Amino acid sequence: MEGTLGEVKYFAGSQWYMPKGWLLCEGQMMSIASNTALFGILGTTYGGDGRTTFKLPTIGSLQQGIKPIICVDGVVPERS
């Protein structure tokens, strides 16, 4: 499922069937070196040291079994 880098959606499937290029919004620490484009969008808004790491947002479930996911490998949005 293609998405825009940094886009957040809700997903009703199991974490074992996560769409390729998407992760759960659980505040995971990410490497800037491996995710430069995503870091360019999120920065240290959700944490990290801003030199080597940044964090994904932590967003609670909408209801049981419906989880927020964020696109970490997708189309880079154009700047206006």
C-alpha atoms as an extended CHARMM CRD file, in Angstrom:
* protein
*
        80  EXT
         1         1  MET       CA              0.0000000000        0.0000000000        0.0000000000  PROA      1               0.0000000000
         2         2  GLU       CA              1.7330000000        3.1440000000       -1.1940000000  PROA      2               0.0000000000
         3         3  GLY       CA              1.5170000000        6.1980000000        0.9910000000  PROA      3               0.0000000000
         4         4  THR       CA              3.0410000000        9.6010000000        1.5050000000  PROA      4               0.0000000000
         5         5  LEU       CA              6.0460000000        9.6730000000        3.8280000000  PROA      5               0.0000000000
         6         6  GLY       CA              4.8760000000       10.6710000000        7.3300000000  PROA      6               0.0000000000
         7         7  GLU       CA              1.1960000000       10.0030000000        6.5340000000  PROA      7               0.0000000000
         8         8  VAL       CA             -0.7770000000        8.4810000000        9.4110000000  PROA      8               0.0000000000
         9         9  LYS       CA             -3.7560000000        6.1570000000        8.8700000000  PROA      9               0.0000000000
        10        10  TYR       CA             -5.6890000000        3.6860000000       10.9520000000  PROA      10              0.0000000000
        11        11  PHE       CA             -5.2670000000       -0.0340000000       10.2390000000  PROA      11              0.0000000000
        12        12  ALA       CA             -7.6910000000       -2.7250000000       11.3880000000  PROA      12              0.0000000000
        13        13  GLY       CA             -5.4850000000       -5.7040000000       10.5310000000  PROA      13              0.0000000000
        14        14  SER       CA             -3.1030000000       -7.6580000000       12.6930000000  PROA      14              0.0000000000
        15        15  GLN       CA              0.4080000000       -6.3280000000       13.2580000000  PROA      15              0.0000000000
        16        16  TRP       CA              1.5780000000       -9.5040000000       11.4800000000  PROA      16              0.0000000000
        17        17  TYR       CA             -0.0640000000       -8.2210000000        8.2710000000  PROA      17              0.0000000000
        18        18  MET       CA              1.2920000000       -4.6740000000        8.4290000000  PROA      18              0.0000000000
        19        19  PRO       CA              1.4330000000       -3.0550000000        4.9830000000  PROA      19              0.0000000000
        20        20  LYS       CA              4.9520000000       -2.8480000000        3.5470000000  PROA      20              0.0000000000
        21        21  GLY       CA              6.5570000000        0.5340000000        4.2710000000  PROA      21              0.0000000000
        22        22  TRP       CA              4.3360000000        1.2730000000        7.2950000000  PROA      22              0.0000000000
        23        23  LEU       CA              4.9580000000        0.9450000000       11.0580000000  PROA      23              0.0000000000
        24        24  LEU       CA              2.7410000000        1.1960000000       14.1120000000  PROA      24              0.0000000000
        25        25  CYS       CA              2.8010000000        4.6240000000       15.8120000000  PROA      25              0.0000000000
        26        26  GLU       CA              4.4400000000        3.3960000000       19.0160000000  PROA      26              0.0000000000
        27        27  GLY       CA              7.1760000000        5.9900000000       19.5620000000  PROA      27              0.0000000000
        28        28  GLN       CA              9.9170000000        3.8570000000       18.0430000000  PROA      28              0.0000000000
        29        29  MET       CA             13.4110000000        5.3310000000       17.9460000000  PROA      29              0.0000000000
        30        30  MET       CA             14.6360000000        5.6480000000       14.3520000000  PROA      30              0.0000000000
        31        31  SER       CA             18.0920000000        6.1960000000       12.8650000000  PROA      31              0.0000000000
        32        32  ILE       CA             18.4580000000        9.5040000000       11.0330000000  PROA      32              0.0000000000
        33        33  ALA       CA             21.1400000000        8.0190000000        8.7680000000  PROA      33              0.0000000000
        34        34  SER       CA             18.7320000000        5.3020000000        7.5870000000  PROA      34              0.0000000000
        35        35  ASN       CA             15.6420000000        7.5430000000        7.3850000000  PROA      35              0.0000000000
        36        36  THR       CA             16.8250000000       10.9990000000        6.2760000000  PROA      36              0.0000000000
        37        37  ALA       CA             13.7070000000       11.9370000000        4.2990000000  PROA      37              0.0000000000
        38        38  LEU       CA             11.3460000000       10.9670000000        7.1370000000  PROA      38              0.0000000000
        39        39  PHE       CA             13.5570000000       12.8400000000        9.6250000000  PROA      39              0.0000000000
        40        40  GLY       CA             13.3190000000       15.8720000000        7.3350000000  PROA      40              0.0000000000
        41        41  ILE       CA              9.5440000000       15.7670000000        7.7820000000  PROA      41              0.0000000000
        42        42  LEU       CA              9.2440000000       14.8320000000       11.4610000000  PROA      42              0.0000000000
        43        43  GLY       CA             12.4630000000       16.2410000000       12.9250000000  PROA      43              0.0000000000
        44        44  THR       CA             12.5600000000       15.7860000000       16.6870000000  PROA      44              0.0000000000
        45        45  THR       CA              8.8920000000       16.6980000000       17.1630000000  PROA      45              0.0000000000
        46        46  TYR       CA              8.3020000000       13.3760000000       18.9720000000  PROA      46              0.0000000000
        47        47  GLY       CA             11.7520000000       12.9490000000       20.5300000000  PROA      47              0.0000000000
        48        48  GLY       CA             15.2440000000       11.7530000000       19.7360000000  PROA      48              0.0000000000
        49        49  ASP       CA             18.5620000000       13.5710000000       19.9620000000  PROA      49              0.0000000000
        50        50  GLY       CA             18.4040000000       15.1420000000       16.4840000000  PROA      50              0.0000000000
        51        51  ARG       CA             21.9750000000       14.0500000000       15.7240000000  PROA      51              0.0000000000
        52        52  THR       CA             21.6080000000       10.3140000000       15.2190000000  PROA      52              0.0000000000
        53        53  THR       CA             18.0240000000        9.5190000000       16.2470000000  PROA      53              0.0000000000
        54        54  PHE       CA             14.4260000000       10.7010000000       16.1070000000  PROA      54              0.0000000000
        55        55  LYS       CA             11.1670000000        9.1250000000       17.2460000000  PROA      55              0.0000000000
        56        56  LEU       CA              7.9280000000        8.2160000000       15.5520000000  PROA      56              0.0000000000
        57        57  PRO       CA              4.7600000000        9.5560000000       17.1780000000  PROA      57              0.0000000000
        58        58  THR       CA              2.9260000000        7.6010000000       19.8540000000  PROA      58              0.0000000000
        59        59  ILE       CA             -0.7800000000        7.5460000000       19.0060000000  PROA      59              0.0000000000
        60        60  GLY       CA             -3.3060000000        5.4400000000       20.8760000000  PROA      60              0.0000000000
        61        61  SER       CA             -5.6640000000        2.9940000000       19.2170000000  PROA      61              0.0000000000
        62        62  LEU       CA             -8.9820000000        4.3210000000       17.9480000000  PROA      62              0.0000000000
        63        63  GLN       CA            -10.7460000000        1.3090000000       19.4270000000  PROA      63              0.0000000000
        64        64  GLN       CA             -9.7060000000       -2.2470000000       20.1770000000  PROA      64              0.0000000000
        65        65  GLY       CA             -7.8700000000       -3.6850000000       17.1990000000  PROA      65              0.0000000000
        66        66  ILE       CA             -7.7370000000       -0.4490000000       15.1690000000  PROA      66              0.0000000000
        67        67  LYS       CA             -4.1980000000        0.8820000000       15.3020000000  PROA      67              0.0000000000
        68        68  PRO       CA             -2.5540000000        4.0290000000       13.9160000000  PROA      68              0.0000000000
        69        69  ILE       CA              0.2180000000        3.3960000000       11.3870000000  PROA      69              0.0000000000
        70        70  ILE       CA              2.7130000000        5.7850000000        9.7970000000  PROA      70              0.0000000000
        71        71  CYS       CA              4.2400000000        5.5970000000        6.3300000000  PROA      71              0.0000000000
        72        72  VAL       CA              8.0250000000        5.2650000000        6.6890000000  PROA      72              0.0000000000
        73        73  ASP       CA              8.8130000000        4.2850000000        3.0850000000  PROA      73              0.0000000000
        74        74  GLY       CA              6.6720000000        6.1210000000        0.5590000000  PROA      74              0.0000000000
        75        75  VAL       CA              6.3300000000        9.0940000000       -1.7030000000  PROA      75              0.0000000000
        76        76  VAL       CA              8.1350000000       12.2070000000       -0.4560000000  PROA      76              0.0000000000
        77        77  PRO       CA              5.6220000000       15.0760000000       -0.2880000000  PROA      77              0.0000000000
        78        78  GLU       CA              6.3620000000       18.2060000000       -2.2920000000  PROA      78              0.0000000000
        79        79  ARG       CA              6.9610000000       21.4020000000       -0.3710000000  PROA      79              0.0000000000
        80        80  SER       CA              4.7160000000       24.3300000000       -1.0760000000  PROA      80              0.0000000000
